[in-house]
């Protein structure tokens, strides 16, 4: 019984601490390159840049270059040959790590939506990019688009279970916050429990153990009086 009570207390306490730190955020800088050639080996050219200012909210800004007439012709040729439009993303996060990811979409779908697409960056539980997908809903078309400018939407997605930072990210964040507080740059907005949980939890455990042992002592004393 005592072990069960102790486990419940620890689980609740740790859940409160971790939950209070789920405000961990970061940013991503993404350089986009696309291949408009029909060869097995893609020849990538620069397409534009995406800056995700908050991986938690998905807020982002995007700047892209319009297609040149020769590039529009190449894209149309890809669609006529039932080929894929290939996209490369070089992603750098707030941790400093750089990742290169690839995706593709049928070229005819881009023509059918007048160069409109949805770019989704998938992150793991540590907020590191693990995949990128490009979707253009179509319909499939072989006609030359009436515009040469991209219309793109950017999404940031986490795996099922929600965004929970890993231990390394959690410790890194605490260290950066501590350094900032020591320099007087930031104000500690954590809750009372998040600040002093290392003192509260031992006292709470001691209280639970004491409450579990006192009834046993009282029962033994009453038995002696009846004899």
C-alpha positions in Angstrom: 0.0 0.0 0.0 2.8 2.4 0.9 4.6 1.6 -2.4 1.4 2.4 -4.3 0.9 5.7 -2.6 4.5 6.6 -3.1 4.2 5.8 -6.8 1.1 7.9 -7.3 2.7 10.9 -5.6 5.8 10.7 -7.7 3.8 10.3 -11.0 1.6 13.3 -10.1 4.5 15.4 -9.1 6.6 14.7 -12.2 3.6 15.2 -14.5 3.1 18.7 -13.0 6.8 19.6 -13.5 6.9 18.3 -17.1 3.6 19.9 -18.0 4.7 23.3 -16.7 7.7 23.1 -19.2 5.7 22.2 -22.3 6.1 25.8 -23.4 9.4 24.9 -25.0 9.6 26.5 -28.4 12.1 26.9 -31.2 12.5 28.1 -34.7 13.4 26.6 -38.1 15.1 28.1 -41.2 14.3 26.2 -44.4 16.0 26.6 -47.8 14.0 25.2 -50.6 15.4 23.8 -53.9 13.5 22.2 -56.7 14.3 20.0 -59.7 12.6 20.6 -63.0 14.6 18.2 -65.1 13.3 14.9 -66.3 16.5 12.9 -65.6 16.9 10.2 -62.9 19.4 12.5 -61.2 17.8 15.7 -60.1 19.4 19.1 -60.8 18.2 21.3 -57.9 17.9 25.1 -58.2 16.9 27.5 -55.5 13.2 28.1 -55.0 13.0 30.2 -51.8 13.1 30.3 -48.0 10.8 29.5 -45.1 11.3 30.8 -41.6 9.2 29.1 -38.9 9.3 31.5 -36.0 7.5 29.2 -33.6 7.5 25.4 -33.9 4.7 25.3 -31.3 2.2 27.5 -33.1 3.5 26.9 -36.6 3.9 30.6 -37.3 6.0 31.1 -40.4 7.0 33.5 -43.2 7.9 32.4 -46.7 9.7 34.1 -49.6 9.8 32.4 -53.0 11.1 33.3 -56.4 8.8 33.1 -59.4 9.4 30.7 -62.2 11.2 31.8 -65.3 9.5 31.1 -68.7 12.0 28.3 -69.3 11.2 26.8 -65.9 7.5 27.0 -66.6 8.1 25.1 -69.8 10.2 22.5 -67.9 7.4 22.0 -65.4 4.8 21.6 -68.1 7.0 19.0 -69.8 7.2 17.1 -66.6 3.4 17.0 -66.3 3.1 15.9 -69.9 5.5 13.0 -69.3 3.7 12.1 -66.0 6.7 12.9 -64.0 7.3 14.1 -60.4 8.2 17.6 -59.3 11.0 17.1 -56.8 11.7 19.3 -53.8 14.6 19.5 -51.4 14.6 21.2 -48.1 17.7 22.1 -46.1 16.4 22.7 -42.5 18.3 24.3 -39.7 16.8 24.4 -36.2 17.4 26.5 -33.1 19.6 23.6 -31.8 22.0 24.4 -34.6 21.7 21.0 -36.3 21.0 20.9 -40.1 18.9 18.3 -41.9 18.3 17.7 -45.6 14.9 16.2 -46.5 13.2 15.4 -49.9 9.7 15.1 -51.2 7.9 15.2 -54.5 4.4 15.7 -56.0 3.0 14.9 -59.5 3.9 17.9 -61.7 0.4 17.9 -63.3 -1.2 18.6 -59.9 0.9 21.8 -59.6 -0.4 22.9 -63.0 -4.0 22.1 -62.0 -3.8 24.3 -58.9 -1.9 27.2 -60.6 1.3 26.5 -58.6 -0.4 26.1 -55.3 1.0 23.7 -52.7 1.0 22.8 -49.0 4.4 22.1 -47.4 4.3 20.2 -44.1 7.4 19.8 -41.8 7.1 16.8 -39.5 8.9 17.0 -36.1 9.7 14.3 -33.6 9.2 14.5 -29.9 12.4 16.5 -29.5 11.3 19.1 -32.1 13.8 17.9 -34.7 12.6 17.7 -38.3 12.3 14.1 -39.5 10.2 14.4 -42.7 8.8 16.9 -45.2 5.8 16.4 -47.4 4.4 18.5 -50.3 0.8 18.3 -51.4 -1.0 19.9 -54.3 -4.6 18.8 -54.4 -4.9 19.2 -58.2 -6.8 18.4 -60.3 -4.2 17.1 -62.7 -3.7 19.4 -65.7 -1.4 19.6 -68.7 -2.1 23.2 -69.5 0.5 25.9 -68.9 -0.3 27.8 -65.7 -1.5 31.4 -66.0 0.9 32.5 -63.2 4.6 32.0 -62.5 4.3 32.7 -58.8 4.1 30.1 -56.1 1.2 30.1 -53.6 2.4 28.0 -50.7 1.1 27.2 -47.2 3.4 25.9 -44.5 2.4 23.6 -41.7 4.3 22.1 -38.7 3.2 18.8 -37.4 4.1 16.5 -34.5 3.6 12.8 -34.2 0.6 11.4 -32.3 0.7 12.2 -28.6 1.6 15.9 -28.9 4.8 17.9 -28.7 6.8 16.7 -25.7 10.4 17.8 -25.6 13.0 15.1 -24.9 15.2 15.1 -21.8 18.2 16.8 -23.6 16.0 19.6 -24.9 14.4 20.1 -21.5 17.8 20.3 -19.7 19.2 22.6 -22.4 16.2 24.9 -22.0 16.6 25.0 -18.2 20.3 25.9 -18.5 19.7 28.7 -21.0 16.9 30.1 -18.8 19.2 30.0 -15.7 22.0 31.8 -17.5 19.5 34.4 -18.8 18.1 35.0 -15.2 21.6 35.3 -13.8 22.3 38.0 -16.4 19.0 39.7 -15.6 17.7 39.3 -19.1 14.5 37.4 -18.3 11.9 37.1 -15.6 11.2 33.7 -14.1 7.5 33.2 -14.9 7.3 29.6 -13.7 4.7 28.5 -11.2 5.6 28.1 -7.5 5.5 24.3 -7.8 7.8 24.4 -10.9 10.4 26.5 -9.0 10.4 24.6 -5.8 9.4 21.0 -6.7 12.7 19.6 -5.5 11.8 20.8 -2.0 8.1 20.0 -2.0 8.3 16.4 -3.3 10.5 15.1 -0.4 8.2 16.7 2.1 5.2 15.3 0.4 6.7 11.8 0.4 7.6 12.1 4.1 4.0 13.1 4.9 2.5 10.2 2.9 4.9 7.7 4.6 4.1 9.1 8.0 0.3 8.9 7.4 0.7 5.3 6.3 2.6 4.1 9.3 0.7 6.0 12.1 -2.5 3.9 11.9 -0.5 0.7 12.4 1.1 2.1 15.6 -2.3 3.2 16.9 -3.8 -0.2 16.2 -1.0 -2.0 18.2 -1.6 0.3 21.2 -5.3 -0.3 21.3 -4.8 -4.1 21.2 -2.5 -3.9 24.3 -5.3 -2.1 26.3 -7.8 -4.8 25.6 -5.5 -7.5 27.0 
